[in-house]
Amino acid sequence: MANKKVINLAELGVEELKEKIGEALKEQQQTRFNHAVTPVEDTNVFGNLRKQIARYKTELRARQLAEKEQS
């Protein structure tokens, strides 16, 4: 079983979250291109990246809504 680095999303700032989303989207795109040329052995990578991006976006949206409520 591979060790995964757990990132506490609550500790990240808004700009860091946006940066993580951008990095994950680039990684997803690069993985898709690589898969088109040579098949990826572990296709779970695609689902994991999609879920990771969704987690980042969900946290970012929750912060936007919380900020809106405080205003």
PDB file of N, CA, C and O in Angstrom:
ATOM      1  N   MET A   1       0.846  -1.178   0.000  1.00  0.00           N
ATOM      2  CA  MET A   1       0.000   0.000   0.000  1.00  0.00           C
ATOM      3  C   MET A   1       0.888   1.237   0.000  1.00  0.00           C
ATOM      4  O   MET A   1       1.826   1.330   0.791  1.00  0.00           O
ATOM      5  N   ALA A   2       0.603   2.162  -0.862  1.00  0.00           N
ATOM      6  CA  ALA A   2       1.419   3.361  -0.983  1.00  0.00           C
ATOM      7  C   ALA A   2       1.093   4.349   0.127  1.00  0.00           C
ATOM      8  O   ALA A   2      -0.062   4.497   0.524  1.00  0.00           O
ATOM      9  N   ASN A   3       2.111   5.012   0.615  1.00  0.00           N
ATOM     10  CA  ASN A   3       1.902   6.056   1.612  1.00  0.00           C
ATOM     11  C   ASN A   3       1.440   7.316   0.904  1.00  0.00           C
ATOM     12  O   ASN A   3       2.020   7.728  -0.101  1.00  0.00           O
ATOM     13  N   LYS A   4       0.404   7.916   1.432  1.00  0.00           N
ATOM     14  CA  LYS A   4      -0.114   9.132   0.847  1.00  0.00           C
ATOM     15  C   LYS A   4       0.080  10.262   1.832  1.00  0.00           C
ATOM     16  O   LYS A   4      -0.108  10.096   3.037  1.00  0.00           O
ATOM     17  N   LYS A   5       0.453  11.401   1.312  1.00  0.00           N
ATOM     18  CA  LYS A   5       0.607  12.577   2.139  1.00  0.00           C
ATOM     19  C   LYS A   5      -0.779  13.195   2.324  1.00  0.00           C
ATOM     20  O   LYS A   5      -1.432  13.581   1.354  1.00  0.00           O
ATOM     21  N   VAL A   6      -1.209  13.281   3.554  1.00  0.00           N
ATOM     22  CA  VAL A   6      -2.524  13.828   3.849  1.00  0.00           C
ATOM     23  C   VAL A   6      -2.404  15.337   3.988  1.00  0.00           C
ATOM     24  O   VAL A   6      -1.594  15.839   4.767  1.00  0.00           O
ATOM     25  N   ILE A   7      -3.211  16.045   3.232  1.00  0.00           N
ATOM     26  CA  ILE A   7      -3.207  17.497   3.274  1.00  0.00           C
ATOM     27  C   ILE A   7      -4.463  17.956   3.993  1.00  0.00           C
ATOM     28  O   ILE A   7      -5.581  17.619   3.601  1.00  0.00           O
ATOM     29  N   ASN A   8      -4.264  18.725   5.047  1.00  0.00           N
ATOM     30  CA  ASN A   8      -5.393  19.275   5.771  1.00  0.00           C
ATOM     31  C   ASN A   8      -5.839  20.535   5.028  1.00  0.00           C
ATOM     32  O   ASN A   8      -5.141  21.548   5.038  1.00  0.00           O
ATOM     33  N   LEU A   9      -6.980  20.465   4.399  1.00  0.00           N
ATOM     34  CA  LEU A   9      -7.455  21.568   3.575  1.00  0.00           C
ATOM     35  C   LEU A   9      -7.776  22.813   4.397  1.00  0.00           C
ATOM     36  O   LEU A   9      -7.718  23.930   3.882  1.00  0.00           O
ATOM     37  N   ALA A  10      -8.112  22.626   5.661  1.00  0.00           N
ATOM     38  CA  ALA A  10      -8.431  23.762   6.512  1.00  0.00           C
ATOM     39  C   ALA A  10      -7.212  24.642   6.762  1.00  0.00           C
ATOM     40  O   ALA A  10      -7.352  25.829   7.055  1.00  0.00           O
ATOM     41  N   GLU A  11      -6.020  24.066   6.647  1.00  0.00           N
ATOM     42  CA  GLU A  11      -4.794  24.819   6.890  1.00  0.00           C
ATOM     43  C   GLU A  11      -4.354  25.636   5.680  1.00  0.00           C
ATOM     44  O   GLU A  11      -3.531  26.542   5.811  1.00  0.00           O
ATOM     45  N   LEU A  12      -4.893  25.325   4.512  1.00  0.00           N
ATOM     46  CA  LEU A  12      -4.490  26.023   3.299  1.00  0.00           C
ATOM     47  C   LEU A  12      -5.268  27.317   3.133  1.00  0.00           C
ATOM     48  O   LEU A  12      -6.435  27.411   3.515  1.00  0.00           O
ATOM     49  N   GLY A  13      -4.607  28.313   2.557  1.00  0.00           N
ATOM     50  CA  GLY A  13      -5.267  29.565   2.245  1.00  0.00           C
ATOM     51  C   GLY A  13      -6.009  29.461   0.927  1.00  0.00           C
ATOM     52  O   GLY A  13      -5.884  28.466   0.213  1.00  0.00           O
ATOM     53  N   VAL A  14      -6.774  30.482   0.606  1.00  0.00           N
ATOM     54  CA  VAL A  14      -7.571  30.483  -0.627  1.00  0.00           C
ATOM     55  C   VAL A  14      -6.652  30.421  -1.853  1.00  0.00           C
ATOM     56  O   VAL A  14      -6.910  29.663  -2.788  1.00  0.00           O
ATOM     57  N   GLU A  15      -5.594  31.210  -1.844  1.00  0.00           N
ATOM     58  CA  GLU A  15      -4.666  31.204  -2.984  1.00  0.00           C
ATOM     59  C   GLU A  15      -3.982  29.848  -3.125  1.00  0.00           C
ATOM     60  O   GLU A  15      -3.767  29.371  -4.239  1.00  0.00           O
ATOM     61  N   GLU A  16      -3.640  29.229  -1.998  1.00  0.00           N
ATOM     62  CA  GLU A  16      -3.014  27.910  -2.046  1.00  0.00           C
ATOM     63  C   GLU A  16      -3.976  26.871  -2.613  1.00  0.00           C
ATOM     64  O   GLU A  16      -3.567  25.985  -3.364  1.00  0.00           O
ATOM     65  N   LEU A  17      -5.253  26.980  -2.253  1.00  0.00           N
ATOM     66  CA  LEU A  17      -6.255  26.063  -2.798  1.00  0.00           C
ATOM     67  C   LEU A  17      -6.372  26.226  -4.310  1.00  0.00           C
ATOM     68  O   LEU A  17      -6.437  25.242  -5.046  1.00  0.00           O
ATOM     69  N   LYS A  18      -6.397  27.473  -4.765  1.00  0.00           N
ATOM     70  CA  LYS A  18      -6.480  27.722  -6.207  1.00  0.00           C
ATOM     71  C   LYS A  18      -5.249  27.167  -6.917  1.00  0.00           C
ATOM     72  O   LYS A  18      -5.347  26.627  -8.019  1.00  0.00           O
ATOM     73  N   GLU A  19      -4.095  27.307  -6.276  1.00  0.00           N
ATOM     74  CA  GLU A  19      -2.860  26.776  -6.850  1.00  0.00           C
ATOM     75  C   GLU A  19      -2.909  25.248  -6.917  1.00  0.00           C
ATOM     76  O   GLU A  19      -2.496  24.655  -7.914  1.00  0.00           O
ATOM     77  N   LYS A  20      -3.413  24.615  -5.858  1.00  0.00           N
ATOM     78  CA  LYS A  20      -3.524  23.148  -5.828  1.00  0.00           C
ATOM     79  C   LYS A  20      -4.485  22.662  -6.913  1.00  0.00           C
ATOM     80  O   LYS A  20      -4.234  21.638  -7.549  1.00  0.00           O
ATOM     81  N   ILE A  21      -5.583  23.389  -7.128  1.00  0.00           N
ATOM     82  CA  ILE A  21      -6.536  23.022  -8.176  1.00  0.00           C
ATOM     83  C   ILE A  21      -5.852  23.076  -9.539  1.00  0.00           C
ATOM     84  O   ILE A  21      -5.998  22.162 -10.351  1.00  0.00           O
ATOM     85  N   GLY A  22      -5.105  24.152  -9.784  1.00  0.00           N
ATOM     86  CA  GLY A  22      -4.397  24.292 -11.048  1.00  0.00           C
ATOM     87  C   GLY A  22      -3.383  23.184 -11.265  1.00  0.00           C
ATOM     88  O   GLY A  22      -3.277  22.637 -12.363  1.00  0.00           O
ATOM     89  N   GLU A  23      -2.634  22.851 -10.214  1.00  0.00           N
ATOM     90  CA  GLU A  23      -1.638  21.787 -10.314  1.00  0.00           C
ATOM     91  C   GLU A  23      -2.302  20.437 -10.596  1.00  0.00           C
ATOM     92  O   GLU A  23      -1.824  19.657 -11.419  1.00  0.00           O
ATOM     93  N   ALA A  24      -3.400  20.179  -9.906  1.00  0.00           N
ATOM     94  CA  ALA A  24      -4.095  18.906 -10.087  1.00  0.00           C
ATOM     95  C   ALA A  24      -4.692  18.804 -11.488  1.00  0.00           C
ATOM     96  O   ALA A  24      -4.680  17.728 -12.085  1.00  0.00           O
ATOM     97  N   LEU A  25      -5.214  19.909 -12.018  1.00  0.00           N
ATOM     98  CA  LEU A  25      -5.761  19.899 -13.369  1.00  0.00           C
ATOM     99  C   LEU A  25      -4.663  19.655 -14.408  1.00  0.00           C
ATOM    100  O   LEU A  25      -4.870  18.929 -15.380  1.00  0.00           O
ATOM    101  N   LYS A  26      -3.492  20.268 -14.192  1.00  0.00           N
ATOM    102  CA  LYS A  26      -2.369  20.032 -15.103  1.00  0.00           C
ATOM    103  C   LYS A  26      -1.917  18.577 -15.033  1.00  0.00           C
ATOM    104  O   LYS A  26      -1.622  17.961 -16.057  1.00  0.00           O
ATOM    105  N   GLU A  27      -1.863  18.035 -13.823  1.00  0.00           N
ATOM    106  CA  GLU A  27      -1.464  16.637 -13.655  1.00  0.00           C
ATOM    107  C   GLU A  27      -2.465  15.710 -14.336  1.00  0.00           C
ATOM    108  O   GLU A  27      -2.081  14.727 -14.970  1.00  0.00           O
ATOM    109  N   GLN A  28      -3.755  16.029 -14.201  1.00  0.00           N
ATOM    110  CA  GLN A  28      -4.791  15.224 -14.833  1.00  0.00           C
ATOM    111  C   GLN A  28      -4.640  15.256 -16.356  1.00  0.00           C
ATOM    112  O   GLN A  28      -4.729  14.222 -17.018  1.00  0.00           O
ATOM    113  N   GLN A  29      -4.416  16.428 -16.892  1.00  0.00           N
ATOM    114  CA  GLN A  29      -4.260  16.562 -18.335  1.00  0.00           C
ATOM    115  C   GLN A  29      -3.019  15.803 -18.816  1.00  0.00           C
ATOM    116  O   GLN A  29      -3.072  15.096 -19.822  1.00  0.00           O
ATOM    117  N   GLN A  30      -1.916  15.947 -18.104  1.00  0.00           N
ATOM    118  CA  GLN A  30      -0.685  15.266 -18.491  1.00  0.00           C
ATOM    119  C   GLN A  30      -0.852  13.750 -18.422  1.00  0.00           C
ATOM    120  O   GLN A  30      -0.345  13.026 -19.278  1.00  0.00           O
ATOM    121  N   THR A  31      -1.561  13.273 -17.405  1.00  0.00           N
ATOM    122  CA  THR A  31      -1.793  11.839 -17.265  1.00  0.00           C
ATOM    123  C   THR A  31      -2.642  11.317 -18.419  1.00  0.00           C
ATOM    124  O   THR A  31      -2.394  10.227 -18.934  1.00  0.00           O
ATOM    125  N   ARG A  32      -3.643  12.094 -18.822  1.00  0.00           N
ATOM    126  CA  ARG A  32      -4.478  11.687 -19.957  1.00  0.00           C
ATOM    127  C   ARG A  32      -3.678  11.620 -21.251  1.00  0.00           C
ATOM    128  O   ARG A  32      -3.837  10.689 -22.040  1.00  0.00           O
ATOM    129  N   PHE A  33      -2.809  12.619 -21.468  1.00  0.00           N
ATOM    130  CA  PHE A  33      -1.974  12.599 -22.667  1.00  0.00           C
ATOM    131  C   PHE A  33      -1.037  11.403 -22.658  1.00  0.00           C
ATOM    132  O   PHE A  33      -0.878  10.725 -23.672  1.00  0.00           O
ATOM    133  N   ASN A  34      -0.415  11.144 -21.510  1.00  0.00           N
ATOM    134  CA  ASN A  34       0.485  10.005 -21.399  1.00  0.00           C
ATOM    135  C   ASN A  34      -0.259   8.688 -21.627  1.00  0.00           C
ATOM    136  O   ASN A  34       0.273   7.761 -22.237  1.00  0.00           O
ATOM    137  N   HIS A  35      -1.485   8.619 -21.134  1.00  0.00           N
ATOM    138  CA  HIS A  35      -2.291   7.407 -21.288  1.00  0.00           C
ATOM    139  C   HIS A  35      -2.635   7.174 -22.759  1.00  0.00           C
ATOM    140  O   HIS A  35      -2.753   6.027 -23.190  1.00  0.00           O
ATOM    141  N   ALA A  36      -2.795   8.239 -23.524  1.00  0.00           N
ATOM    142  CA  ALA A  36      -3.109   8.094 -24.946  1.00  0.00           C
ATOM    143  C   ALA A  36      -1.934   7.483 -25.701  1.00  0.00           C
ATOM    144  O   ALA A  36      -2.124   6.749 -26.671  1.00  0.00           O
ATOM    145  N   VAL A  37      -0.728   7.788 -25.255  1.00  0.00           N
ATOM    146  CA  VAL A  37       0.458   7.269 -25.929  1.00  0.00           C
ATOM    147  C   VAL A  37       0.792   5.871 -25.440  1.00  0.00           C
ATOM    148  O   VAL A  37       0.925   4.939 -26.233  1.00  0.00           O
ATOM    149  N   THR A  38       0.925   5.733 -24.128  1.00  0.00           N
ATOM    150  CA  THR A  38       1.210   4.427 -23.531  1.00  0.00           C
ATOM    151  C   THR A  38       0.233   4.212 -22.382  1.00  0.00           C
ATOM    152  O   THR A  38       0.183   5.024 -21.458  1.00  0.00           O
ATOM    153  N   PRO A  39      -0.529   3.153 -22.423  1.00  0.00           N
ATOM    154  CA  PRO A  39      -1.550   2.923 -21.393  1.00  0.00           C
ATOM    155  C   PRO A  39      -0.978   2.920 -19.972  1.00  0.00           C
ATOM    156  O   PRO A  39       0.100   2.384 -19.715  1.00  0.00           O
ATOM    157  N   VAL A  40      -1.722   3.524 -19.078  1.00  0.00           N
ATOM    158  CA  VAL A  40      -1.349   3.569 -17.672  1.00  0.00           C
ATOM    159  C   VAL A  40      -1.721   2.231 -17.051  1.00  0.00           C
ATOM    160  O   VAL A  40      -2.805   1.706 -17.306  1.00  0.00           O
ATOM    161  N   GLU A  41      -0.830   1.680 -16.239  1.00  0.00           N
ATOM    162  CA  GLU A  41      -1.106   0.389 -15.614  1.00  0.00           C
ATOM    163  C   GLU A  41      -2.221   0.488 -14.578  1.00  0.00           C
ATOM    164  O   GLU A  41      -3.089  -0.382 -14.504  1.00  0.00           O
ATOM    165  N   ASP A  42      -2.190   1.552 -13.782  1.00  0.00           N
ATOM    166  CA  ASP A  42      -3.183   1.724 -12.723  1.00  0.00           C
ATOM    167  C   ASP A  42      -4.162   2.818 -13.139  1.00  0.00           C
ATOM    168  O   ASP A  42      -3.867   4.005 -13.003  1.00  0.00           O
ATOM    169  N   THR A  43      -5.314   2.421 -13.640  1.00  0.00           N
ATOM    170  CA  THR A  43      -6.296   3.396 -14.118  1.00  0.00           C
ATOM    171  C   THR A  43      -7.042   4.091 -12.984  1.00  0.00           C
ATOM    172  O   THR A  43      -7.830   5.003 -13.234  1.00  0.00           O
ATOM    173  N   ASN A  44      -6.808   3.678 -11.749  1.00  0.00           N
ATOM    174  CA  ASN A  44      -7.412   4.372 -10.607  1.00  0.00           C
ATOM    175  C   ASN A  44      -6.888   5.792 -10.473  1.00  0.00           C
ATOM    176  O   ASN A  44      -7.480   6.615  -9.775  1.00  0.00           O
ATOM    177  N   VAL A  45      -5.793   6.074 -11.132  1.00  0.00           N
ATOM    178  CA  VAL A  45      -5.187   7.399 -11.081  1.00  0.00           C
ATOM    179  C   VAL A  45      -6.176   8.456 -11.554  1.00  0.00           C
ATOM    180  O   VAL A  45      -6.249   9.544 -10.984  1.00  0.00           O
ATOM    181  N   PHE A  46      -6.931   8.138 -12.590  1.00  0.00           N
ATOM    182  CA  PHE A  46      -7.878   9.099 -13.143  1.00  0.00           C
ATOM    183  C   PHE A  46      -8.975   9.456 -12.139  1.00  0.00           C
ATOM    184  O   PHE A  46      -9.288  10.631 -11.947  1.00  0.00           O
ATOM    185  N   GLY A  47      -9.543   8.460 -11.514  1.00  0.00           N
ATOM    186  CA  GLY A  47     -10.583   8.698 -10.515  1.00  0.00           C
ATOM    187  C   GLY A  47     -10.051   9.427  -9.303  1.00  0.00           C
ATOM    188  O   GLY A  47     -10.718  10.307  -8.759  1.00  0.00           O
ATOM    189  N   ASN A  48      -8.840   9.065  -8.873  1.00  0.00           N
ATOM    190  CA  ASN A  48      -8.247   9.718  -7.712  1.00  0.00           C
ATOM    191  C   ASN A  48      -7.980  11.192  -7.968  1.00  0.00           C
ATOM    192  O   ASN A  48      -8.216  12.027  -7.095  1.00  0.00           O
ATOM    193  N   LEU A  49      -7.492  11.518  -9.156  1.00  0.00           N
ATOM    194  CA  LEU A  49      -7.254  12.920  -9.500  1.00  0.00           C
ATOM    195  C   LEU A  49      -8.563  13.696  -9.555  1.00  0.00           C
ATOM    196  O   LEU A  49      -8.646  14.825  -9.072  1.00  0.00           O
ATOM    197  N   ARG A  50      -9.585  13.083 -10.146  1.00  0.00           N
ATOM    198  CA  ARG A  50     -10.889  13.745 -10.248  1.00  0.00           C
ATOM    199  C   ARG A  50     -11.457  14.034  -8.857  1.00  0.00           C
ATOM    200  O   ARG A  50     -12.012  15.105  -8.614  1.00  0.00           O
ATOM    201  N   LYS A  51     -11.311  13.070  -7.953  1.00  0.00           N
ATOM    202  CA  LYS A  51     -11.803  13.251  -6.583  1.00  0.00           C
ATOM    203  C   LYS A  51     -11.002  14.299  -5.834  1.00  0.00           C
ATOM    204  O   LYS A  51     -11.556  15.077  -5.057  1.00  0.00           O
ATOM    205  N   GLN A  52      -9.702  14.319  -6.069  1.00  0.00           N
ATOM    206  CA  GLN A  52      -8.842  15.301  -5.412  1.00  0.00           C
ATOM    207  C   GLN A  52      -9.236  16.718  -5.846  1.00  0.00           C
ATOM    208  O   GLN A  52      -9.329  17.621  -5.013  1.00  0.00           O
ATOM    209  N   ILE A  53      -9.463  16.908  -7.135  1.00  0.00           N
ATOM    210  CA  ILE A  53      -9.881  18.211  -7.647  1.00  0.00           C
ATOM    211  C   ILE A  53     -11.221  18.603  -7.042  1.00  0.00           C
ATOM    212  O   ILE A  53     -11.420  19.760  -6.670  1.00  0.00           O
ATOM    213  N   ALA A  54     -12.136  17.653  -6.942  1.00  0.00           N
ATOM    214  CA  ALA A  54     -13.452  17.929  -6.362  1.00  0.00           C
ATOM    215  C   ALA A  54     -13.328  18.345  -4.898  1.00  0.00           C
ATOM    216  O   ALA A  54     -14.042  19.242  -4.448  1.00  0.00           O
ATOM    217  N   ARG A  55     -12.430  17.702  -4.150  1.00  0.00           N
ATOM    218  CA  ARG A  55     -12.229  18.071  -2.745  1.00  0.00           C
ATOM    219  C   ARG A  55     -11.740  19.513  -2.619  1.00  0.00           C
ATOM    220  O   ARG A  55     -12.225  20.276  -1.783  1.00  0.00           O
ATOM    221  N   TYR A  56     -10.775  19.869  -3.461  1.00  0.00           N
ATOM    222  CA  TYR A  56     -10.249  21.238  -3.427  1.00  0.00           C
ATOM    223  C   TYR A  56     -11.333  22.251  -3.776  1.00  0.00           C
ATOM    224  O   TYR A  56     -11.475  23.274  -3.106  1.00  0.00           O
ATOM    225  N   LYS A  57     -12.093  21.961  -4.823  1.00  0.00           N
ATOM    226  CA  LYS A  57     -13.143  22.884  -5.250  1.00  0.00           C
ATOM    227  C   LYS A  57     -14.248  22.991  -4.207  1.00  0.00           C
ATOM    228  O   LYS A  57     -14.807  24.069  -4.002  1.00  0.00           O
ATOM    229  N   THR A  58     -14.566  21.883  -3.549  1.00  0.00           N
ATOM    230  CA  THR A  58     -15.598  21.903  -2.520  1.00  0.00           C
ATOM    231  C   THR A  58     -15.166  22.774  -1.339  1.00  0.00           C
ATOM    232  O   THR A  58     -15.959  23.558  -0.817  1.00  0.00           O
ATOM    233  N   GLU A  59     -13.919  22.633  -0.926  1.00  0.00           N
ATOM    234  CA  GLU A  59     -13.409  23.445   0.181  1.00  0.00           C
ATOM    235  C   GLU A  59     -13.394  24.920  -0.201  1.00  0.00           C
ATOM    236  O   GLU A  59     -13.755  25.774   0.610  1.00  0.00           O
ATOM    237  N   LEU A  60     -12.983  25.223  -1.417  1.00  0.00           N
ATOM    238  CA  LEU A  60     -12.957  26.607  -1.878  1.00  0.00           C
ATOM    239  C   LEU A  60     -14.360  27.197  -1.905  1.00  0.00           C
ATOM    240  O   LEU A  60     -14.565  28.336  -1.484  1.00  0.00           O
ATOM    241  N   ARG A  61     -15.318  26.435  -2.393  1.00  0.00           N
ATOM    242  CA  ARG A  61     -16.710  26.910  -2.454  1.00  0.00           C
ATOM    243  C   ARG A  61     -17.284  27.098  -1.059  1.00  0.00           C
ATOM    244  O   ARG A  61     -18.016  28.059  -0.822  1.00  0.00           O
ATOM    245  N   ALA A  62     -16.968  26.205  -0.135  1.00  0.00           N
ATOM    246  CA  ALA A  62     -17.452  26.327   1.238  1.00  0.00           C
ATOM    247  C   ALA A  62     -16.927  27.615   1.868  1.00  0.00           C
ATOM    248  O   ALA A  62     -17.646  28.294   2.601  1.00  0.00           O
ATOM    249  N   ARG A  63     -15.692  27.940   1.584  1.00  0.00           N
ATOM    250  CA  ARG A  63     -15.118  29.187   2.118  1.00  0.00           C
ATOM    251  C   ARG A  63     -15.783  30.404   1.505  1.00  0.00           C
ATOM    252  O   ARG A  63     -16.019  31.395   2.195  1.00  0.00           O
ATOM    253  N   GLN A  64     -16.090  30.340   0.209  1.00  0.00           N
ATOM    254  CA  GLN A  64     -16.764  31.458  -0.437  1.00  0.00           C
ATOM    255  C   GLN A  64     -18.142  31.678   0.166  1.00  0.00           C
ATOM    256  O   GLN A  64     -18.549  32.818   0.394  1.00  0.00           O
ATOM    257  N   LEU A  65     -18.862  30.590   0.426  1.00  0.00           N
ATOM    258  CA  LEU A  65     -20.184  30.709   1.024  1.00  0.00           C
ATOM    259  C   LEU A  65     -20.120  31.214   2.447  1.00  0.00           C
ATOM    260  O   LEU A  65     -20.967  32.006   2.862  1.00  0.00           O
ATOM    261  N   ALA A  66     -19.123  30.768   3.208  1.00  0.00           N
ATOM    262  CA  ALA A  66     -18.959  31.222   4.590  1.00  0.00           C
ATOM    263  C   ALA A  66     -18.634  32.711   4.626  1.00  0.00           C
ATOM    264  O   ALA A  66     -19.121  33.443   5.488  1.00  0.00           O
ATOM    265  N   GLU A  67     -17.810  33.148   3.683  1.00  0.00           N
ATOM    266  CA  GLU A  67     -17.461  34.571   3.593  1.00  0.00           C
ATOM    267  C   GLU A  67     -18.679  35.402   3.240  1.00  0.00           C
ATOM    268  O   GLU A  67     -18.871  36.499   3.765  1.00  0.00           O
ATOM    269  N   LYS A  68     -19.501  34.869   2.346  1.00  0.00           N
ATOM    270  CA  LYS A  68     -20.714  35.555   1.915  1.00  0.00           C
ATOM    271  C   LYS A  68     -21.706  35.709   3.070  1.00  0.00           C
ATOM    272  O   LYS A  68     -22.359  36.743   3.204  1.00  0.00           O
ATOM    273  N   GLU A  69     -21.810  34.667   3.905  1.00  0.00           N
ATOM    274  CA  GLU A  69     -22.718  34.707   5.048  1.00  0.00           C
ATOM    275  C   GLU A  69     -22.269  35.724   6.086  1.00  0.00           C
ATOM    276  O   GLU A  69     -23.099  36.346   6.749  1.00  0.00           O
ATOM    277  N   GLN A  70     -20.965  35.894   6.229  1.00  0.00           N
ATOM    278  CA  GLN A  70     -20.428  36.831   7.224  1.00  0.00           C
ATOM    279  C   GLN A  70     -20.641  38.263   6.799  1.00  0.00           C
ATOM    280  O   GLN A  70     -20.684  39.155   7.646  1.00  0.00           O
ATOM    281  N   SER A  71     -20.774  38.508   5.509  1.00  0.00           N
ATOM    282  CA  SER A  71     -20.939  39.870   5.007  1.00  0.00           C
ATOM    283  C   SER A  71     -22.293  40.434   5.278  1.00  0.00           C
ATOM    284  O   SER A  71     -22.571  41.575   4.909  1.00  0.00           O
TER     285      SER A  71
END
